[in-house]
Amino acid sequence: MTYDLVIVGGGVWGSGAAQAAVRAGVRSVLLLEKNIGLAQESSAKSGGIVTDLLWHPEDQAFVRRSRELYEEARVSSGDVSVARRVGMLTLAEGEHVSSLERRLPDLAARGVAHELLPRDEVERRYPRLDRLRDDTVALWTPDDWHVNPTAYAQQATAEAREGGLVLGTAERVDAIRLKQGKVAIEAGGTVYEGHRVLIAAGTWTRKLVRTAGLDLALLPYRVQLSSLELAEPHRLPLVWHLSTDVYLVPDGERDVLAGDGTRLAEFDPDAYQTTGDDRFQEEIAERLLRLSSLGERAGLRSSWAGLVGSTPDRRPLLGRLADRVYVACGDNGIGVMRGPAIGELAARVALEMDDAPHLRPDRFPPEPFPIRPGFTLD
Ligand SMILES: Cc1cc2nc3c(=O)[nH]c(=O)nc-3n(C[C@H](O)[C@H](O)[C@H](O)COP(=O)(O)OP(=O)(O)OC[C@H]3O[C@@H](n4cnc5c(N)ncnc54)[C@H](O)[C@@H]3O)c2cc1C
């Protein structure tokens, strides 16, 4: 059998693409994922932050559409962890205050709820943030979310399976071969055929396209998170401290996830240290102490690292790479908050129902470039 569309990669992007393809009425869609479960790689390792603070207008639109898709999944699954409104405090001191203030007109113009708070007010609302510098100013964005990408991916594909999606988990694709009028996708001993293939394999995407003699300007870099147990209940929202680039994600009454431990160098997705490194664990404890005395008695539960995909302009690589071969990658570290919408667009582009020429994956030559973090205020 030749599928109309074969999607490789069952993270947030590939799962969103599978749902969109089935919703668009495509008859035969196959989703291949190398792990036993969906969204077990970068999507599962993420902090799950969804914010309206992204600086690029198209990213802001991706976040808006992704919120709708997360919300649909939350309602249809009945799983409240899929999307929760927790609010975010972005803390600025010194030179960072003006960067924060520069964002206010844009937030106001877009109707994004926000408040600028002096340090005293932050401490009144969140007494646990008791180590802030006197010149701290905070931006409070109450409608920022925490999402569960794995639960989203499961719900999106469950719906798609009812509409005919064929899901192959524990199916590692080894190679993509271009044939006359078709694409052959080799996974273990099996060869699947598709009229088109969409490779949404996160930071593995470059390795996969190379098996077909193609290439991309995608460089995987490493991002780390720690799970910390605090000695007392904290009632913190999402917190992003611009001076240290540390962010905190509330994870139950006493626990927080603390990041980011970004290492701006190229890593191989099949051979990198998946646990947090010692330097990161020391840095994160010291940075937490700059915000809260709770850091003094924090215990490390675990820490881990995942890869995210950098592109030269920090925009996704999305669209046709060769006849019948399409890709969606280049998350630049902010791919959970935009993932369902990017997956949807990728499916529509692969099915020629939509076009995004500015995101064409071959707009850059596959040559080295400086890696820059994607989650920045400007
Ligand atoms: C520590 C950390 C914190 C982060 N925090 C945030 C955050 O707070 N907010 C945010 O928006 N983003 C965050 N990100 C980024 C976010 O996780 C990614 O942008 C997002 O998960 C990308 O989704 P994806 O579907 O493209 O990739 P992935 O989730 O990696 O999915 C790719 C899938 O392809 C599969 N695959 C790969 N190769 C093959 C193959 N050969 N055959 C079959 N399947 C294959 C993989 O198994 C995987 O399931 C964070 C990332 C990390 C590492």
The ligand as an ORCA input file, in Angstrom:
! r2SCAN-3c Opt
* xyz 0 1
  C      15.081     21.191     28.643
  C      14.153     21.772     27.611
  C      13.197     22.721     27.992
  C      12.323     23.260     27.040
  N      11.339     24.117     27.451
  C      10.443     24.599     26.546
  C       9.356     25.410     26.977
  O       9.191     25.675     28.176
  N       8.488     25.852     26.028
  C       8.641     25.566     24.694
  O       7.855     26.020     23.880
  N       9.642     24.760     24.273
  C      10.534     24.282     25.157
  N      11.543     23.449     24.742
  C      11.649     23.131     23.311
  C      10.656     22.051     22.921
  O      10.835     20.928     23.748
  C      10.844     21.657     21.462
  O      10.837     22.829     20.694
  C       9.710     20.752     20.971
  O       9.573     19.659     21.809
  C       9.976     20.307     19.536
  O       9.010     19.340     19.205
  P       9.281     18.334     18.010
  O       8.048     17.540     17.830
  O       9.816     19.083     16.844
  O      10.527     17.445     18.512
  P      10.565     16.133     19.426
  O       9.661     16.250     20.595
  O      11.987     15.829     19.699
  O       9.932     15.047     18.465
  C      10.657     14.457     17.421
  C      10.234     13.009     17.382
  O      10.828     12.369     16.257
  C      11.155     11.046     16.645
  N      12.182     10.535     15.748
  C      13.454     10.994     15.602
  N      14.133     10.244     14.706
  C      13.280      9.282     14.283
  C      13.409      8.214     13.379
  N      14.549      7.960     12.738
  N      12.316      7.415     13.173
  C      11.149      7.646     13.832
  N      10.987      8.651     14.730
  C      12.037      9.464     14.934
  C      11.652     11.224     18.070
  O      11.646     10.009     18.797
  C      10.683     12.252     18.622
  O       9.560     11.655     19.236
  C      12.428     22.874     25.675
  C      13.369     21.924     25.292
  C      14.219     21.352     26.252
  C      15.208     20.313     25.807
*
